[in-house]
Amino acid sequence: MALCVASRALPAFVFSSYLHTPTSGASSTRRRFRNACLEYGIVGSIVHLSNSLLTFGTCYLVVTKFGDIEGVLERLQVAGSSSDIMAGAPGLNFIITLGLYKTLLPMRLSLTGVGTWSIVRYYRCRKQKKMEKLAAMQQYHHQQ
């Protein structure tokens, strides 16, 4: 129910830096981005944040449970004994996870776009059906 309220447009002063840009190819991209932010607003932020947290957690789980860090370090011929390197494994796991997470950015952005659009469309259709049903009920009660 909160998503229906959240799909309202934000005030224009939030994006005032985009309002005073000269017209060019880049400004049309900015204008489209600004319009998307105004239309989808907080719903897009929530979808992107939850998608990012889920992706980062999954990447960390994959790296810690299934990542063969010692094998990768041996193939890269990193100097030092494997026990010395693996002493810093939690930090190394985090660095590898962060690299994998950054690599998956295009996938996360596309999932955010599709997810946001789907959620907003679903709740708008639901709200429209509810309003039509309410109008039909009011019309029925006025006829009696």
Backbone hydrogen bonds, N-H to C=O, Kabsch-Sander energy under -0.5 kcal/mol:
donor,donor_aa,acceptor,acceptor_aa,energy
4,C,1,M,-0.7
5,V,1,M,-1.0
6,A,2,A,-1.9
7,S,3,L,-0.8
7,S,4,C,-0.6
8,R,5,V,-1.3
14,V,11,P,-1.3
15,F,12,A,-1.2
16,S,13,F,-1.2
18,Y,15,F,-1.4
19,L,15,F,-0.7
19,L,16,S,-0.6
20,H,16,S,-0.7
21,T,18,Y,-0.7
24,S,22,P,-0.5
28,S,24,S,-1.5
29,T,25,G,-1.2
30,R,26,A,-2.3
31,R,27,S,-3.2
32,R,28,S,-2.4
33,F,29,T,-2.5
34,R,30,R,-3.0
35,N,31,R,-2.7
36,A,32,R,-2.3
37,C,33,F,-2.4
38,L,34,R,-2.5
39,E,35,N,-2.3
40,Y,36,A,-2.9
41,G,36,A,-0.6
41,G,37,C,-1.8
42,I,6,A,-0.7
43,V,40,Y,-1.6
44,G,40,Y,-0.9
45,S,41,G,-1.4
46,I,42,I,-2.7
47,V,43,V,-2.5
48,H,44,G,-2.6
49,L,45,S,-2.6
50,S,46,I,-2.5
51,N,47,V,-2.4
52,S,48,H,-2.7
53,L,49,L,-2.5
54,L,50,S,-2.2
55,T,51,N,-2.3
56,F,52,S,-2.7
57,G,53,L,-2.4
58,T,54,L,-2.2
59,C,55,T,-2.7
60,Y,56,F,-2.5
61,L,57,G,-2.2
62,V,58,T,-2.6
63,V,59,C,-2.5
64,T,60,Y,-2.6
65,K,61,L,-2.5
66,F,62,V,-2.1
67,G,62,V,-0.5
67,G,63,V,-0.9
69,I,67,G,-1.2
72,V,68,D,-2.0
73,L,69,I,-2.6
74,E,70,E,-2.2
75,R,71,G,-2.2
76,L,72,V,-2.0
77,Q,74,E,-0.7
78,V,73,L,-2.1
85,I,81,S,-1.9
86,M,82,S,-2.7
87,A,83,S,-0.8
88,G,85,I,-1.2
89,A,86,M,-1.6
92,L,88,G,-2.0
93,N,89,A,-3.5
94,F,90,P,-1.9
95,I,91,G,-2.1
96,I,92,L,-2.4
97,T,93,N,-2.5
98,L,94,F,-2.7
99,G,95,I,-2.2
100,L,96,I,-2.3
101,Y,97,T,-2.8
102,K,98,L,-2.4
103,T,99,G,-1.8
104,L,100,L,-1.3
105,L,102,K,-1.3
108,R,104,L,-2.3
109,L,105,L,-2.7
110,S,106,P,-2.1
111,L,107,M,-2.4
112,T,108,R,-2.3
113,G,109,L,-2.4
114,V,110,S,-2.4
115,G,111,L,-2.8
116,T,112,T,-2.7
117,W,113,G,-2.3
118,S,114,V,-2.3
119,I,115,G,-2.5
120,V,116,T,-2.7
121,R,117,W,-2.3
122,Y,118,S,-2.4
123,Y,119,I,-2.5
124,R,120,V,-2.2
125,C,121,R,-2.4
126,R,122,Y,-2.4
127,K,123,Y,-2.3
128,Q,124,R,-2.5
129,K,125,C,-2.5
130,K,126,R,-2.1
131,M,127,K,-2.3
132,E,128,Q,-2.3
133,K,129,K,-2.4
134,L,130,K,-2.3
135,A,131,M,-2.4
136,A,132,E,-2.3
137,M,133,K,-2.2
138,Q,134,L,-2.4
139,Q,135,A,-2.4
140,Y,136,A,-2.2
141,H,137,M,-2.2
142,H,138,Q,-1.9
143,Q,139,Q,-1.4
144,Q,140,Y,-1.0
